[in-house]
Amino acid sequence: MNLNPQGRVAKRDVRPNAGIDVSKQYLDVCCDGDELRLGNDASGWGELIAKLRAVQADLIVLEASGGFERGLVCALQQAGLAVARINARQARDFAKSMGALAKTDRIDARCLRDFADVLARHDSRDKYILAPADPQREVLAALMLRRSQLIDMRVAETQRLGQANERAARSIRAVIKTLERQIQDIERDVDKHLDRHFKDQRKLLASVSGVGAATTLALVAALPELGKLGRRAISKLVGIAPLANDSGQRKGQRHIWGGRAQVRTALYMATLSAMQYNPAIAPMYQRLIQAGKPRKVAMVACMRKLLVILNAMVRDGAVWDATRYAPASQTT
Protein backbone atom coordinates (compact mmCIF):
# COMPACT_ATOMS: atom_id res chain seq x y z
CA MET A 1 0.00 0.00 0.00
CA ASN A 2 1.38 3.41 -0.95
CA LEU A 3 1.18 6.06 1.82
CA ASN A 4 1.73 9.79 1.50
CA PRO A 5 3.79 11.73 4.10
CA GLN A 6 0.67 12.27 6.22
CA GLY A 7 0.14 8.52 6.46
CA ARG A 8 -2.92 8.48 4.20
CA VAL A 9 -3.39 6.15 1.29
CA ALA A 10 -1.93 7.83 -1.77
CA LYS A 11 -4.34 8.35 -4.65
CA ARG A 12 -3.43 6.18 -7.62
CA ASP A 13 -2.26 8.15 -10.65
CA VAL A 14 -5.05 7.42 -13.11
CA ARG A 15 -5.39 9.07 -16.50
CA PRO A 16 -8.90 10.38 -17.18
CA ASN A 17 -11.21 8.78 -19.71
CA ALA A 18 -13.71 10.51 -21.98
CA GLY A 19 -17.24 9.88 -23.19
CA ILE A 20 -18.55 11.52 -26.36
CA ASP A 21 -22.17 11.62 -27.49
CA VAL A 22 -22.16 12.17 -31.25
CA SER A 23 -24.92 13.76 -33.32
CA LYS A 24 -24.95 15.15 -36.84
CA GLN A 25 -24.02 18.67 -35.74
CA TYR A 26 -22.55 18.39 -32.26
CA LEU A 27 -20.21 16.47 -29.98
CA ASP A 28 -21.16 16.43 -26.29
CA VAL A 29 -18.03 15.59 -24.36
CA CYS A 30 -17.49 14.57 -20.74
CA CYS A 31 -13.87 14.28 -19.59
CA ASP A 32 -11.85 15.05 -16.46
CA GLY A 33 -14.80 16.72 -14.73
CA ASP A 34 -15.54 19.01 -17.67
CA GLU A 35 -18.55 18.95 -19.98
CA LEU A 36 -18.53 20.79 -23.28
CA ARG A 37 -20.28 20.90 -26.63
CA LEU A 38 -18.26 21.16 -29.85
CA GLY A 39 -19.13 21.10 -33.51
CA ASN A 40 -18.95 17.77 -35.29
CA ASP A 41 -16.52 19.09 -37.89
CA ALA A 42 -12.78 19.44 -38.42
CA SER A 43 -12.59 22.51 -36.18
CA GLY A 44 -14.45 20.76 -33.36
CA TRP A 45 -12.32 17.63 -33.73
CA GLY A 46 -9.14 19.68 -33.47
CA GLU A 47 -10.33 21.48 -30.33
CA LEU A 48 -11.36 18.17 -28.77
CA ILE A 49 -8.03 16.50 -29.55
CA ALA A 50 -6.16 19.41 -27.97
CA LYS A 51 -8.30 19.04 -24.82
CA LEU A 52 -7.78 15.26 -24.65
CA ARG A 53 -4.04 15.61 -25.12
CA ALA A 54 -3.84 18.31 -22.45
CA VAL A 55 -5.38 16.01 -19.83
CA GLN A 56 -3.57 12.92 -21.21
CA ALA A 57 -6.83 11.06 -21.77
CA ASP A 58 -6.53 7.30 -21.68
CA LEU A 59 -9.62 5.87 -23.41
CA ILE A 60 -12.38 7.58 -25.39
CA VAL A 61 -15.74 5.83 -25.67
CA LEU A 62 -18.38 6.91 -28.16
CA GLU A 63 -21.53 5.44 -29.57
CA ALA A 64 -22.07 4.34 -33.17
CA SER A 65 -24.30 7.06 -34.61
CA GLY A 66 -25.23 6.02 -38.11
CA GLY A 67 -21.89 7.11 -39.58
CA PHE A 68 -21.82 10.60 -38.03
CA GLU A 69 -18.95 9.42 -35.83
CA ARG A 70 -16.64 8.21 -38.62
CA GLY A 71 -14.74 11.44 -39.21
CA LEU A 72 -14.21 11.94 -35.49
CA VAL A 73 -12.98 8.38 -35.02
CA CYS A 74 -10.42 8.77 -37.82
CA ALA A 75 -9.21 12.09 -36.38
CA LEU A 76 -8.84 10.63 -32.88
CA GLN A 77 -6.96 7.59 -34.14
CA GLN A 78 -4.64 9.70 -36.27
CA ALA A 79 -3.89 11.68 -33.12
CA GLY A 80 -2.80 8.44 -31.43
CA LEU A 81 -5.75 8.21 -29.04
CA ALA A 82 -7.42 4.93 -28.04
CA VAL A 83 -11.07 4.80 -29.14
CA ALA A 84 -13.81 2.29 -28.30
CA ARG A 85 -17.03 2.45 -30.34
CA ILE A 86 -20.05 0.74 -28.81
CA ASN A 87 -23.56 0.25 -30.13
CA ALA A 88 -26.59 2.16 -28.87
CA ARG A 89 -28.05 -0.85 -27.05
CA GLN A 90 -24.86 -1.36 -25.02
CA ALA A 91 -24.75 2.31 -24.10
CA ARG A 92 -28.38 2.45 -23.02
CA ASP A 93 -28.22 -0.81 -21.05
CA PHE A 94 -25.15 0.47 -19.20
CA ALA A 95 -26.87 3.79 -18.44
CA LYS A 96 -29.91 1.99 -17.03
CA SER A 97 -27.69 -0.26 -14.92
CA MET A 98 -26.18 2.89 -13.39
CA GLY A 99 -29.64 4.28 -12.62
CA ALA A 100 -29.58 6.92 -15.37
CA LEU A 101 -33.16 6.65 -16.63
CA ALA A 102 -33.35 10.15 -18.12
CA LYS A 103 -31.79 10.66 -21.53
CA THR A 104 -30.17 13.82 -22.86
CA ASP A 105 -26.98 14.38 -24.82
CA ARG A 106 -25.14 15.54 -21.70
CA ILE A 107 -26.35 12.58 -19.65
CA ASP A 108 -25.36 10.21 -22.45
CA ALA A 109 -21.85 11.72 -22.54
CA ARG A 110 -21.51 11.22 -18.77
CA CYS A 111 -22.64 7.61 -19.00
CA LEU A 112 -20.21 6.97 -21.84
CA ARG A 113 -17.44 8.43 -19.68
CA ASP A 114 -18.42 6.05 -16.89
CA PHE A 115 -18.45 3.20 -19.39
CA ALA A 116 -14.94 4.24 -20.49
CA ASP A 117 -13.80 4.05 -16.84
CA VAL A 118 -14.97 0.43 -16.74
CA LEU A 119 -13.46 -0.60 -20.09
CA ALA A 120 -10.14 1.11 -19.35
CA ARG A 121 -9.61 -1.21 -16.35
CA HIS A 122 -11.02 -4.33 -18.00
CA ASP A 123 -8.72 -7.35 -18.29
CA SER A 124 -9.65 -7.63 -21.98
CA ARG A 125 -9.40 -3.90 -22.63
CA ASP A 126 -7.56 -4.33 -25.94
CA LYS A 127 -10.41 -6.16 -27.63
CA TYR A 128 -12.69 -3.15 -27.12
CA ILE A 129 -10.31 -0.66 -28.70
CA LEU A 130 -11.18 0.08 -32.30
CA ALA A 131 -8.49 -0.91 -34.79
CA PRO A 132 -7.46 1.82 -37.26
CA ALA A 133 -9.70 1.75 -40.30
CA ASP A 134 -8.41 0.46 -43.62
CA PRO A 135 -9.10 3.32 -46.10
CA GLN A 136 -9.74 0.91 -48.98
CA ARG A 137 -12.15 -1.13 -46.89
CA GLU A 138 -13.93 2.08 -45.88
CA VAL A 139 -14.45 2.92 -49.56
CA LEU A 140 -15.84 -0.56 -50.16
CA ALA A 141 -18.17 -0.27 -47.15
CA ALA A 142 -19.50 3.04 -48.49
CA LEU A 143 -20.16 1.46 -51.89
CA MET A 144 -21.93 -1.47 -50.23
CA LEU A 145 -24.13 0.90 -48.24
CA ARG A 146 -25.02 2.91 -51.33
CA ARG A 147 -25.84 -0.26 -53.28
CA SER A 148 -28.15 -1.37 -50.47
CA GLN A 149 -29.88 2.03 -50.44
CA LEU A 150 -30.45 1.94 -54.20
CA ILE A 151 -31.86 -1.59 -54.04
CA ASP A 152 -34.25 -0.55 -51.25
CA MET A 153 -35.42 2.38 -53.36
CA ARG A 154 -35.95 0.11 -56.37
CA VAL A 155 -38.01 -2.30 -54.29
CA ALA A 156 -40.14 0.58 -52.98
CA GLU A 157 -40.76 1.95 -56.48
CA THR A 158 -41.59 -1.53 -57.81
CA GLN A 159 -44.19 -1.96 -55.08
CA ARG A 160 -45.76 1.40 -55.93
CA LEU A 161 -45.97 0.44 -59.59
CA GLY A 162 -48.73 -2.09 -58.98
CA GLN A 163 -51.05 0.57 -57.52
CA ALA A 164 -50.27 3.46 -59.84
CA ASN A 165 -52.36 4.77 -62.75
CA GLU A 166 -50.77 5.02 -66.17
CA ARG A 167 -49.42 8.55 -65.77
CA ALA A 168 -47.88 7.81 -62.40
CA ALA A 169 -46.59 4.47 -63.69
CA ARG A 170 -44.58 6.20 -66.42
CA SER A 171 -42.77 8.25 -63.78
CA ILE A 172 -42.18 5.19 -61.61
CA ARG A 173 -40.78 3.16 -64.51
CA ALA A 174 -38.42 6.01 -65.37
CA VAL A 175 -37.19 6.14 -61.78
CA ILE A 176 -36.71 2.34 -61.72
CA LYS A 177 -34.62 2.55 -64.91
CA THR A 178 -32.47 5.26 -63.36
CA LEU A 179 -32.02 3.22 -60.19
CA GLU A 180 -31.04 0.13 -62.18
CA ARG A 181 -28.39 2.12 -64.04
CA GLN A 182 -27.07 3.47 -60.75
CA ILE A 183 -26.94 -0.03 -59.25
CA GLN A 184 -25.01 -1.27 -62.29
CA ASP A 185 -22.55 1.63 -61.96
CA ILE A 186 -22.04 0.91 -58.26
CA GLU A 187 -21.50 -2.79 -58.94
CA ARG A 188 -18.89 -1.96 -61.59
CA ASP A 189 -17.12 0.28 -59.08
CA VAL A 190 -17.24 -2.50 -56.48
CA ASP A 191 -15.86 -5.00 -58.99
CA LYS A 192 -12.93 -2.75 -59.89
CA HIS A 193 -12.19 -1.90 -56.26
CA LEU A 194 -12.19 -5.54 -55.20
CA ASP A 195 -9.86 -6.49 -58.04
CA ARG A 196 -7.53 -3.60 -57.28
CA HIS A 197 -7.28 -3.97 -53.51
CA PHE A 198 -8.75 -7.33 -52.39
CA LYS A 199 -8.10 -9.62 -55.32
CA ASP A 200 -6.59 -12.50 -53.33
CA GLN A 201 -9.34 -12.58 -50.69
CA ARG A 202 -11.99 -12.32 -53.38
CA LYS A 203 -10.49 -15.31 -55.18
CA LEU A 204 -10.57 -17.41 -52.01
CA LEU A 205 -14.19 -16.58 -51.21
CA ALA A 206 -15.42 -17.00 -54.79
CA SER A 207 -14.04 -20.54 -54.91
CA VAL A 208 -16.77 -21.71 -52.51
CA SER A 209 -20.04 -22.89 -54.03
CA GLY A 210 -22.85 -20.61 -52.86
CA VAL A 211 -20.70 -17.55 -52.21
CA GLY A 212 -21.55 -14.96 -54.84
CA ALA A 213 -20.64 -11.34 -55.49
CA ALA A 214 -22.96 -9.85 -52.86
CA THR A 215 -21.71 -12.18 -50.12
CA THR A 216 -18.09 -11.51 -51.06
CA LEU A 217 -18.72 -7.77 -50.89
CA ALA A 218 -20.31 -8.02 -47.42
CA LEU A 219 -17.55 -10.24 -46.03
CA VAL A 220 -14.70 -8.13 -47.35
CA ALA A 221 -16.25 -4.75 -46.53
CA ALA A 222 -17.96 -5.43 -43.20
CA LEU A 223 -15.98 -8.29 -41.67
CA PRO A 224 -12.26 -7.38 -41.63
CA GLU A 225 -11.81 -9.86 -38.75
CA LEU A 226 -12.41 -12.79 -41.13
CA GLY A 227 -9.43 -15.14 -40.90
CA LYS A 228 -8.10 -13.43 -37.75
CA LEU A 229 -10.41 -14.90 -35.11
CA GLY A 230 -11.25 -18.42 -33.97
CA ARG A 231 -14.42 -20.15 -35.12
CA ARG A 232 -16.40 -19.37 -31.97
CA ALA A 233 -15.36 -15.72 -31.88
CA ILE A 234 -16.13 -15.09 -35.55
CA SER A 235 -19.54 -16.79 -35.23
CA LYS A 236 -20.43 -14.68 -32.23
CA LEU A 237 -19.25 -11.52 -33.98
CA VAL A 238 -21.58 -12.15 -36.92
CA GLY A 239 -24.44 -13.12 -34.59
CA ILE A 240 -24.95 -16.78 -35.50
CA ALA A 241 -23.58 -18.40 -32.35
CA PRO A 242 -26.30 -19.76 -30.03
CA LEU A 243 -26.04 -17.96 -26.68
CA ALA A 244 -26.67 -19.69 -23.37
CA ASN A 245 -29.81 -18.82 -21.41
CA ASP A 246 -29.36 -20.78 -18.19
CA SER A 247 -30.03 -19.90 -14.56
CA GLY A 248 -29.54 -22.23 -11.63
CA GLN A 249 -31.00 -25.59 -12.58
CA ARG A 250 -32.96 -24.15 -15.50
CA LYS A 251 -31.52 -24.84 -18.93
CA GLY A 252 -33.12 -22.30 -21.24
CA GLN A 253 -33.37 -22.54 -25.00
CA ARG A 254 -30.41 -21.00 -26.77
CA HIS A 255 -30.89 -18.27 -29.37
CA ILE A 256 -28.72 -16.27 -31.72
CA TRP A 257 -28.69 -12.56 -31.00
CA GLY A 258 -26.89 -9.38 -32.01
CA GLY A 259 -23.98 -9.36 -34.44
CA ARG A 260 -23.47 -7.68 -37.80
CA ALA A 261 -26.73 -7.67 -39.69
CA GLN A 262 -25.28 -6.93 -43.13
CA VAL A 263 -22.91 -9.87 -42.95
CA ARG A 264 -25.56 -12.16 -41.49
CA THR A 265 -28.04 -11.31 -44.26
CA ALA A 266 -25.46 -11.95 -46.98
CA LEU A 267 -24.44 -15.22 -45.33
CA TYR A 268 -28.10 -16.28 -45.15
CA MET A 269 -28.51 -15.83 -48.92
CA ALA A 270 -25.26 -17.69 -49.59
CA THR A 271 -26.36 -20.56 -47.36
CA LEU A 272 -29.66 -20.92 -49.25
CA SER A 273 -27.61 -21.71 -52.34
CA ALA A 274 -25.01 -23.77 -50.48
CA MET A 275 -27.71 -26.02 -48.99
CA GLN A 276 -28.42 -27.21 -52.53
CA TYR A 277 -25.04 -27.22 -54.22
CA ASN A 278 -22.18 -27.09 -51.71
CA PRO A 279 -20.83 -30.60 -50.90
CA ALA A 280 -20.07 -29.64 -47.30
CA ILE A 281 -23.28 -27.77 -46.50
CA ALA A 282 -25.99 -29.69 -48.41
CA PRO A 283 -25.41 -33.07 -46.65
CA MET A 284 -25.19 -31.34 -43.29
CA TYR A 285 -28.57 -29.65 -43.79
CA GLN A 286 -30.24 -32.91 -44.81
CA ARG A 287 -28.68 -34.74 -41.88
CA LEU A 288 -29.99 -32.16 -39.39
CA ILE A 289 -33.49 -32.22 -40.90
CA GLN A 290 -33.56 -36.03 -40.77
CA ALA A 291 -32.50 -35.83 -37.11
CA GLY A 292 -35.65 -33.79 -36.41
CA LYS A 293 -34.10 -30.35 -36.09
CA PRO A 294 -36.38 -27.41 -37.02
CA ARG A 295 -35.55 -25.96 -40.42
CA LYS A 296 -34.54 -22.61 -38.95
CA VAL A 297 -32.14 -24.29 -36.50
CA ALA A 298 -30.65 -26.37 -39.32
CA MET A 299 -30.31 -23.26 -41.46
CA VAL A 300 -28.42 -21.33 -38.78
CA ALA A 301 -26.14 -24.30 -38.16
CA CYS A 302 -25.32 -24.36 -41.89
CA MET A 303 -24.66 -20.62 -41.87
CA ARG A 304 -22.24 -21.12 -39.00
CA LYS A 305 -20.54 -24.02 -40.78
CA LEU A 306 -20.13 -21.96 -43.96
CA LEU A 307 -18.68 -19.03 -42.02
CA VAL A 308 -16.22 -21.28 -40.19
CA ILE A 309 -15.05 -22.73 -43.52
CA LEU A 310 -14.60 -19.26 -45.03
CA ASN A 311 -12.76 -18.10 -41.92
CA ALA A 312 -10.34 -21.04 -42.14
CA MET A 313 -9.76 -20.49 -45.85
CA VAL A 314 -8.89 -16.81 -45.40
CA ARG A 315 -6.73 -17.62 -42.38
CA ASP A 316 -4.75 -20.23 -44.33
CA GLY A 317 -4.81 -18.40 -47.66
CA ALA A 318 -6.21 -21.55 -49.30
CA VAL A 319 -8.96 -21.92 -51.90
CA TRP A 320 -11.82 -24.38 -51.50
CA ASP A 321 -10.65 -27.96 -50.98
CA ALA A 322 -13.41 -30.57 -51.14
CA THR A 323 -11.20 -33.21 -49.53
CA ARG A 324 -10.77 -31.01 -46.47
CA TYR A 325 -14.17 -29.41 -46.06
CA ALA A 326 -16.42 -32.02 -47.67
CA PRO A 327 -15.11 -35.54 -46.87
CA ALA A 328 -16.21 -38.32 -49.19
CA SER A 329 -18.47 -39.75 -46.48
CA GLN A 330 -20.55 -36.55 -46.64
CA THR A 331 -20.80 -36.29 -50.41
CA THR A 332 -22.03 -39.82 -51.10
N, C-alpha and C positions, 0 to 999 in steps of 0.2 A: 504494500500500500504506500503510495506517495503522499508525504505530509509536507505542508508548507511551514515556514518558520514559526507560525503561531500554533502549530500542532494540529491544524485542520487538514482534512483530506483535500489534496490539491485537485482542482478541476482539470479533467482530461482535456488536452488540446485537440478539439474537434473542429474540422473545417465545416462551415455551414453548407447546407443543401438548399436547392431552390425548387419551387413549384411554379409552373407557368400555365395559365389558362389561355388558350389560343382561340381567337375568333377571326373573322375575315379582316376586320379593321384594327383590332387591338390585341395587345398582350398584357394580361394582368399577372403581375409577378409578385411572389412572396419569397423573400430571402433575407436572412440575417436580421430579422426583426423589422424589415422595411417592406412596405407594400407600395407598388407603383404601377401606373398604366402607361404603356408605350405604344407607338404605332407598329402595326405588323408590316413593316417595310424595312428597307436597307438601313435607313437612319435609326429606326427603333432597335433593330438588331445590333447595330454598332454601339448604341448607348447601353444596351443590356449587357453586351459582352464586356464592355469597360467596367460596368458595375460588378459583374461576376468575377472578373479578374482581380478587381480591387479587394474583394473580400475572400479571394482564393476559394471560390465555391468548389465543392467536391463533386456532387451529382445533381443534375438537373432533370426533373421529371415533368413531362408534359403529356397531354392527352391527344390521341389521334383525332383530328378535326376535319375530316373530309378532304385532306390535302392542303388546308390553309397553314399547316405547320411545316411543310416541306422546306420552304426557303429558310426558315428559322433553324431547323435541324441542321441543314447543310452549313449555315453560318457558324453555329455553335461547334460543330465537329471540326470545321476548318480552323477554329480558334483553339482547338486542342482540349475542348471541354467534354466531359462524359455525359451522355444523354440517354435517358430511358424513356421510350414512348409506350404508353399503355393505352388500352382501349377504354371507351367510355363506361362500359359495364364494370370493369375493374375499379375505375376511379370512383364511381358512384357507390359500389358495394363497400369500398374502404371508407368513404365518407360516412355512410350509414353506420358502419361498425364503430366509428369514433363518435357517434351521436350527433353528427352534423346533418340534420334533416332538412334545413333550409338550403336553398341553392341560389347563389349569385356568383358572378365571375370572381369576386374577391374571396368568397368562401371557398370556391373551387380551387383557387390558387393556394390558399392556406392548406387545404386538405392534400393537395398534390405535394406541397412542401413536407407535410407530415409523412406522406407516403415515401418521399425521397429519403427521409431520415431512417425509415425502416429498411428500404432497399440498400442503402449505403452500408449498413451493418450486416446485411444478409450474408450467410456463408457462400451462397451461390450468386453473389453480386454480379459477377462478370457476365452471366447469361442474360441479365436484364439490360445490359448496356447495348445500345444500338450500334451495330457495326457500320462503318462509313459506307455510304451508298456508292454503288457502281454506276457511274454516269451513263454507260451504255445500257445497263439494265433499267435505269430510270426512264430513258427514252422509250425502251420497249414497253415498259409498264404504262406509259402515257398513251402509246399507240393502242395497246390492248384495251385500255379504258375507253378511248374514243371509238374503237370498233364496237365495243359493247353498247355504248350510247346510241350509235347509229343503228344497230340492229334493233334495239328497243324502240326507236322511233319508227323504223320500218314496220315492225309488228303492230304498233299502235295505228299507223296509217292504214295498214292492210285490214285491220279490224273495222275501222271506220268506213272502208270502202263498201262493205256489205250493206250499210244502212244509208248510204248517200244517194241523192238523186243524180241525174246525169251530169248536170252542171258542176255540182260539187265533186262528183267522181272524177271528172277531167282534171281538176286541181289535185286531187289525191293521187291519181296515177302519175301526174307530173312530179309530185314530191317523192313518190316511191322510186321513180326512175333516177332522180337526183341522188337519193339516199343510196341506191344500189351502186351508182358510179362512185360515190364517196367511199363506200365499203370496199369496192374493188381497189381504189387508190390506196386506202389504208393497208389492205392486205398485201399489195405490192411493196409498200414501204416496209412492212413487217418482214416480208420474205427477204428483201435486200439487207435489212439490218441483221437478221439472224445469220445470213450467209457471211456477212462482213465481220461480225463480232462473236457469234456463238455457233459457228459451223460444226465444230467437233461434237458439242453437246447435242445439237440438233440431229446429227447423224446417228448418235447412239439411241436417242429417243424414238426416232422414226423407224428404227429397225424392229420395233416391237409391234406385232399385229394388234390393231385396235387404237394405237396412238397416232392421231392425225395432227393436222396443222394447228387446230385450235387448242388441243391439249398440250402440244409442244410449246406454243406461245405462253400458255398459262404457267406451265412448269418453269420455263426459263425466266419469265418476267417476274412472277410472284412467289417463286420458291427458290431463292438463291441458296438455301440450306441443303438442297437436294445433293446427295452424295457426301455430305459432311456430318450427318447425324446417324445414329443407330436406327434400327427399324422401329423400335417403340417410340423414340423421340420424334421421328419424322411423321409417324402416323398420328401422334397426338397433336403435332403442330398443324397438320392439315385438318384435323377434327374427325378422324375416322377410327380412333382407338376407343373401344368401349371403356367407360369410366365406372369405377366401383361405386356402389350405392349401398354400403353396409353400415349397420349400427348395432353394436352388441351382438346378440344372437341372430338378428335379422339379416338375411342375405337378399338385398334388393336386386331388382333387374338392372342390368347395366345398359347404359345408353351412350351414344356418341353425342358430343356437344362441343360448341365453339369451333375454333380453327379458322382456316382461310377459305372463305366461301367461294372465291373465284377458282381456286385450285380444286376444291372439292367438286364443284359443278363440272369442270372440265374432265376430272377423273371419272365422274359418274358416266358421262357420255362415252368416254373411252372404254369403260368397263362394259357398257351395253354391247359394244361391238366385240370386245374381247371374249365375252361369255359365249359367243357363237364361233369365233374363228381362232382365238389364241389357244395353242395347245397346252398351256399351263393353267389358264383361267377357266376355259370351257368345262374340262372334266371336274374341276374343283366345284364349280357351281352345281353341276348335275349331282355330284356326290353329296353335297350339303342338302339339296332338295330331297333326294332319296332318303336321307337320314331324318327327314321331317322338319328341317329348319324352315322358318318362314322365309318367303322370297326376299323380303327386305333385309333380313339378317344375312342371308346368303349373298345378296348383292353387296352389302357393306364389307363382308369378309373378302369378297373378290376384289373390291376396290383397294382394300388394304394390301392384299397379296400383290396386286399390280404395282402399287406404289413402292412396296418393299423391293420388288424386282428392279424397277427403274432406279431406285436409290442405290442398289448394289451395282448396277451397270455404270452409273455415272461415277460412283466411288472408284470402281476398278478401271474405268475407261475402256470398257468392253462392250461390243455390240451384242445383240440378242444371240443366245446360245441355247438351242432347244435341248441339248444333252444336259445342260446344267439346270435350266429352269422348268423344263417339261420332260421329266424322265419317261422312258418308254412305257413304264407301267401305267402312266397317266394318259398317254395318247392312244393306247389300244382300246 
